[in-house]
């Protein structure tokens, strides 16, 4: 039986990944900042709370990271933890950079220290690319991050590459573009849109207040993306691979589709507030996921419209009395 350690198991990706690995026969361990007080809501929704072992880990503390590796003895480690909000990173840049970059460094050092053959998946990000205009980014596109979050992810990405080259560690960067699901936290704009559209459709008089609507992103379905993570650790040699749908849409399109799905016109319920504009914003994000198709035999199958519909349905089910 293979063992996997998912750092950040309680988040959207960590929870879906745990379910995937359990179905594949893995023994699954996970980490949270405080395992005793952790919010296991996502694991409960997936019905797997009692099937995983959750450890407390402070990723900025090398000894804590080493201790978790020693207890779980994993064959594979998926490093998904750290501050995950681009918007919040402008308010908490130091915590963002420390949790992501130092956390990644501690994991790499701990694996090197143990001297056991452990495969590492590191959650890189499309935010590393910055604004590429209409260019479809691929694995060779230069990094020009435009947020503290992007800077942190780019630094961590390069650390993974360096340790792979310098020490022969099997370590992969998954450069994931935006991916959504019903498990997306409420602070993310996509979940905010879905929740508010549902509330208004149910009689609420509130307005949906957003920042820029002209930004363009490649949005996918999170459960498919965690399958790509797993596939990256099953190949013979470690690679950095971009994961995306290859199709981009504006945030305005996302909003319009969500409101249309609940029988409303978005223009009657949405307010743009310049206070929500970020200091520096990525205007457009396009991706070329061809390598994933060739190397991993992976490609996105769920459209943005299907993703939005599934999120709305789930939101309605959770809010039913």
N, C-alpha and C positions, 0 to 999 in steps of 0.2 A: 504494500500500500504506500503510495507516494504521500509525502507530507508537504503542505504549503502553508506559508505564513503570509497573511495579508495585512500589511501595515495600513491602517485606516479602514478596517473591515466594516465599520458602521455607516459609512457614507454610501452614496448612490452606487458607485462603481464597486466598492468593496463588498457590499451586500449581494449584488447580482453575481459578482465573481465567486463569492463563497458558495452560492447556490449551484453555479455551473460546475465548480470543482467537486462538490459533494456528489453531484450526479455522475461524475466521472470516476468516483470511487476514492477520492483523496481524503486523507485526514486533514481537516482544516483548522488552523490556528489563526487568530487575528489579534490586532493590537488596538488599544484606545488609550487616551491619556490617563483615564481612571476607569479601570474595568468594573469596579464596584458600583460606581455612580453613572455608568455609561447609559446613554439612551439607545436602547436596542429596538426602537420602533421599526426600522427597515427590516431587520432580521425577522421580527414578528410577522410583518406583512407577508414575508416570503415563506413563513413557517419553518424556519431553520434555526431558531434561537438556541435550542437544546442540542444542536448538532455540531456546534463550533465551540472552540476553546478560546476565550478572550483573555489576553494578558494586558496589564498596564505597562505602557512604554512611553518614556519621555525621549523623543527622538533627538533632542539636542544634547542628551546625556549619553556619552559613548558607553558607559557601563550598563545603562538601562537597555540599550540596543543589544549589546553583547549578551546580556542576561536572557533576553527574549529569544535570541537565536539558540542559546544553549538549552533552554527549556523545551523549545518546539522542535529542534533538530530538523529543520526543513530541507527538502530537496529543491524547492522553489520559493523565492520571496517576491512578493508583489508590493512595491513601495508606492502607495497611493495617498499617503497621509501628508499633512501640512496644510497651511492656510490655502483655501481653495477659491477665494473670491477675488476677481480682478478689481472690482470697485473698492472692496475693503482694503486692498493692498495699498491704495493711495492714502488711507487713513492710518494704517499700521505697517509701514514699509519695513521697519526693523524686524518685527515679529514674522512677517512674510518671508523675508530673505533668510532669517535664521532657521525657521521651521523647515523650509524647503531645501535650502542649500546645505546647511550644516547637518540636517537630518539625513540627506542623501550621502554626504561624506562619511558620517558615522556608520551608516549601513555598509558602505563599501569597505571601510577600514575594518569593521567587525568581521565581515566575510573573509577578508584577507588574513585577519588574525587567526581565525578558526582553522584555516587551511583545509576546509572540507569543500568538496565540489558542490557548490550551491549556485543555482541559476537565479539571476536577478532581472525582474522587470521593473523599469522605472517609468513612472508616468510623466513624460515630457508634455509639451503643450504647443498648440498652434500659436499661442500668444508669443512664442519665441520669435516668430517671423516678423511680427509687427505688421505694418501696412504694406502689402505687396501690390496694391493697385489692382489691375485686372489680371495680373500674372497668377497662374495656377501653381501654388507652392508644391515643391517635392522635397525629397530628403536632402537635396544639395542646395536648396535655397538658403542664402545667408540669413543669419539672425539679426533682426533690428527691433528688439522689444520696445514697447511704448508704455510699460507700466512696471511698478516694482514686482508684481507677480511675474510678468514676462521675463524680467531681468533674473529673478530667482530661478525660474524654470530653465532659462538658457544656461545659467551657471551650473545647475545640477546636471543638465544634459551633457555638458562638456566634461564634468567630473566623471560621469559614467563612461564616456568615450575614452577618457584618459586612463582610467583604471582597467578598462578592457584591453587597451593597447599596451600599457606598462606591465600589467601583472597577469594577463591572460585570463581574467575573470569573465565568466559567461554573463554578460550584462547587456541588456537591450533597452533602448529608449523607444517608447511608443509615443509618437507625435500625434496625439489625438485632437481632432477638431471638436467643436461643440457637439455634445450628445446629451439627450434629454430623456426623461422618464417620469412616472408618477413619484419616484423616490427623490426627485430633485428638491433640495431645501427651499423653503419659502422665500429666502432672501434673493434667490436668482430670478432674473427678470422673466424668464420663460414660465416659471411656476407662478410668479406674480400675475402674469397675463391670464393664465388658465384659471387660477383661483378667482380673480376679480370678474372675469367674463361669466363664470358660473354663478357667482354671487349676484351679479346684476340680472342675469337671466332668471334668478329665483326671487327677484323683487327688490333687491338692494338699490338704493338711490345713489350709491357712491360713484365716483369717477376713477378711472384708471389713469394714474399720473406716471408718465414715462419721460425719459430723456430723448435722445436722438432716435428717430424712427428710420433714418436713411442708412443706418449701418447695415452691412451685408455679411452674413455668416453662412457656414456650411453646418447644418444641424442634422444629427443622426439619432438613432435609437440606441440608448445605452446598453440594453442586454446583448445586442449584437457586438458592441465594441469590446465588451469583456471577453468574448470569445476570441477576438483578435489578440488580446493580451496573452491569453493562454497559448495560442498558436505560435506566438513569438518565441516562447521557451521550448517549443517542441522541434524546432529546426536544428540542423547539425551545427551551424555556426551562428553566433550572435549578430544581430543586425539592428539598425535603427530604421523603423518603418512608420510611415505616415498612414493614419487611419481616418477616413472621411467618406462621405457619400459621393463627392465629386460634383455636387449640385448645390449652388448657393442661392439664398433668398434674402430679401431685406427684412428688417424687423417689422416694418409696416405690413409686409405680406404675412408674417407670422401672426400679428395682431388681427389683421382682417380675417384670416382663416379661422382663428380661434373664435371670434365673435360670430362669424357666419355659421360655425358649427353649433352654436347655441341659439341661432335664429335672430341675431341682432346685427346692426350696422355699427362698426367700430367708431365711425366718425361722430356718432351721437354720445359716446361714452368715454372718449380718450382725451386727455389733456397733456400737452407737452410742457414740461417745466425745465427751463434752462439751468436751474439749480442742480439738476440731476446729470448735467453734462460732465464728463470726466475731464481732468486737466489735459490729458492727451488720449485720444480715442483712435482705435483701428477702424478706419472707414469701411474697408472691404477685406474679405477673407475668402480666397478661392483655393481649392486643393486638387491635386492629382494623385489619387490613391492607386495608381497602376502597379506599383511595386508590391503592395499588399495582395493584390489579385494574383500576381505571378509567384511570389515567394511563399505566401501563406494560404493560397487558395481561398482568400476571403474577399468578400465585397458586400457592401451594405444592400439590404433588400427592402428596408422599410422607408417609405417616403416621408417627407416632412408632414404632409397632410395626414398620413396614417399615425404618425407620432402624436400630433396634436389631438386627433380624435381619441386615441387611447388614453392620453393624459386627462382629457375632459371626462371620459367615462369613469376613470378611476377616481377622479375628484368627486364626482357625483355619488359614487358608491360609498366613499369614505364619509361623506356628509349626510348620508341617509340616516334618519332616526332609528 
